[in-house]
């Protein structure tokens, strides 16, 4: 009897602690929305019910070489540096999303500026079809990005809020539906999925989402943490490099691991939101490390 009362008290304390934590997170998220989120135009409309998201992981080479016909009659979303590749003009994606905040942030390292300018140049020069370009709302203040549509009328820019939303499930889902924010967007796949859901697709497929970063992480003798970020376009030539903080400096091991944790945790949050919205997400990436979505082999 005493044990039962004790167990009940423990459960009650855990419940109270959880409620207080969720209330604190919800309050903090609401303040972030008020301070950080901006009014954005409606997302692009589409009559298609299926979206394929092309992640830039090494396995995308296999997909493009062996399974490219899967893209037929489906909308396609490409990410980050996809436009720097020759395959960009062959795939001709309907949507293109960028989640690289340092690309519209001042005071970044020179190599970041060079990569940004090269990407803008390729988007402008290569895109001879109608493309919906999805950018974090911070890009609204960057003349580098605002001028793209003037230089190439085929490119139509839409902005999205990257404000991190946490707290009660009902509160998170309300903010998600209103495009006020999303799970912490530490990876481009997070905003890709969130916008795909909010654009009312019924089926979303993910390919090229290897997420095999842990296998490429190591610490040098001087305690510098290096990560070899391999993509489908540089799988054999990629070299170890530091992970920067918004375009500068270098992250410590715990900072990198926290970033990973938030990404994988965010996918589970997205899965719950997708289920609530009646959207099916399937991961068709061979050997993907993501455990949140249903797997399917083509």
N, C-alpha and C positions, 0 to 999 in steps of 0.2 A: 504493500500500500504506500509506504513512504517512498519507495523507488518510483512508483507511478506518479506521485505528486511532484517529485523532483524532476522527472522526465518532462512532465507537463510544463513546469516552470521554465525549464531550459528551452523547450520548443517555443514558448511564449516570448522569451527574451530574444530568440533568434528571429521570430516573426517581427517583433518590434524593431530590431536592428535593421532588418531588411527593408521595412517600410520607411524608416528614417533615412536609410541610404538612398532608396529610390526617390524619396521626396527631395532630398538634397541634390541629387543628380538632375531631377526634373527642373528644379528651381534654377540651378546653374545653367542648364541648357536653355531655358526660357530667356535668361539674361543674355546669353550668347546670341540667341536669335535676334533679340531686340538691338544688340550692339553690332553684330557682325553680318547678319543676313540682309540682303537687299532685294528689292522688288525685281523680279525677272519676267521676261516675256513668256508666253505659253510655249511649251515644248513643241517640237515639230509634230505634225500629224501624219499618219500613215494608214493605208488600207490593208497593209500586210499584217498577218497575225503572228509571224515567226521572225525572230531576230537571231542572227549568229554573231557572237562577239569574238573577234580575232585577237587573242592575247599575243604578245610578242615572244613567248617562250620558245625554246629550241624545237619542241615537238611540232610547232606550226609548219616547219619544213615538210614533215611527213604528211600533214593534212593537205598542204598546197600541192604536193606532188602526187598524192594518191587519192585524196578524197575531195578535191576541189569542186566536183560536180554537186556535192551536197549543198552548195550555196545557191544553186539554181532556184529561182522563184522565192528567194528569201531575202529580207533586208540584211545588210551587213554593216557592222560597226567596227572600225579600226581604231587603234589607240597609239598615243605617244609618237614614236619615231617611225611608224609604218610608212609614212609618205617619203622617207629618205630612201626607200628601197624601190627596185624596178618593178616589183610585183604590184605596187600600189596602183599603177596605171592599168594593169590587167584586171585587178579585182574591182576597181571603181566602186568603193564602198559608198553606201547611202549616208552614213554617219561617221564622224571622226571626233574622238574625244581626247582632250588633253588634261592631264592632272599633274602638271609639273609647275607648282607655284613659283619656283625660282625663275621661270620663263617670263613672268610679268612682275618680277620683284627687282628693285634697284639694288645696287651694291652687292653684286655676285661675282664669282670668279670668272676670269676671261674665257675659260673653256666652256662655261655654261652659256655665255653670250654667243659664242661661236656656234654651239649646237642649236640654240634658239634661232639665230639668223638663218642658218642652213635649213631648218625645218620650215620656217616662214617662206623662204625662197622656193623650196620644193612644192609647197602647197599652192603657191601662187602660179608657178610655171607649169606644173603638171596637171592641175585639175581642170579638165575641159568638159566636165559633167556637173550636174547639180549636186552639191555637197552641203550637208548640214554640219557645221562645225560647232561642237559643244565645248565651251570653255568655263573654267572656274570664274566666279563673279569678280575675282580680283583683277582679271584681265580687262575689265571694263575701263580701267584707268590707264591702260597701257596703249600708247599710240602705235606701238609695233603691231598689236593685234587688231586694233580698231580699223586700221587702214587696209587690212587684207581684202575686205569686201569691195573697197574702192578700186583696188588693183586687179581684182578678179571677181566680177559680178556673179560667177557661178557659185561662189562660197557664201553661204548664209550663216551668220553667227547667232548662236543662242548661248545664254549664260545660265549657270546653275550654282546654287549655294552649297558650299562645302562645310558649313557650320556643323560641328560634331554634336549629335543628339543622343542623350542617355537618359535613363529614368524609367518611369512606369511604361509598360508596353503600349497602353492606350495613348499615352502622351507622345511616345516616339512615332507611332503609326500616324497620328494626326499631323505631326510636323513633316513626316515623310511625304504624306499625300499632298500637302500644301507646298512641297518643294522648298521648305525652309531650311532643310539640312539633311544629314544622312549619318550612318555610322562613320566613325572616324576614317576619313579617306586616305589611309596610308598606302593604298595601292590603287592603280587606275581601274582595276576590275570592280571596285566598290561603287564608284559613281557610274560606271558603265551599266551595271546591273540595276542600280536604283533608277536611273533614267529610263532604262528599258522597261522596267515595271510600270513607271509612271507614264510612259508613252502608250500604255495599254496593250502591249504585246501579250499574247496568250502563252506562247512558247518561246523560251530563250535557251539557246545552246552556247556553251562556252568551249572554245578550243584554244590551244596555245597557252594554257594556264598551268604550266608545269609547277611553279612555286617550289622549286627544288633548291632554294637558297641555302638552307642549312648545310648542304653538302659542299658548298663553295665558300664557307666562312672559316677564317683562320686568324690567328694572332701572331704577328712577327716578333722578333727578339726585342724590339724597342717598344713593345706593347701597343703598336698600332694595329687596329683591326681592319682586315681586308676582306672584301667580298668580290668574287668573280661573278658579275651579273651577265649571264649568257642569254642571248636572244637568238631568234631564228636567223637573223642576218649577220651575226658575229659569233656563232657558236664555237668555231674553231680558232678565232682570233682574239676573243675576249681575254682581257688581262685583269689580274687582281687590282682593286682600287679601293680607296676609302669611301665610305658612304657619308656624303656631306649633309649639313643641316641647312636647308633652304638655300642651297647653292654656295655654301662657304664651309670651311673648316672640315672637321671629321667627327663622326659619332663613335662613342665608346661601345663596348660589347653589350652592356645592359640596355643601352638606348636602341641598338639595332634589334635586340631580341624583343623589347617592348613593342617596337614597330611591327614585328612579325606577329606577335600575340594579338595585337589590335586588329590586324588584317584578318587573321583566321577567325577570330571571335566575331568580327563584323560580318563575315559570310553567314554565320549561324543566325545573326540578327536579320539579315536580308532574307534568309530562307523562311523565317517565320512571317516576315512581312509579305513575301511573295505568296505563301500559302494563304494568307488572309485575303489577298487581292485576287486569288484564283489564277495565279501565274505559275506555270511549270518551268523550272530551271533544270537543265540537264548538262552535266559536265562530260563532254566527249573527248577530253584530253587524256591520252594514254599515260598512265603512271603519275597522274596529278596528285599533289600532296593535299589538295583541298578535300575536306571530309564533310562538307555541309550539304552538298547537292547530290541528287541522284545521278548515278553513272550510267552511261550508255555507250556501247561500242558500235561504230558504224560498220 
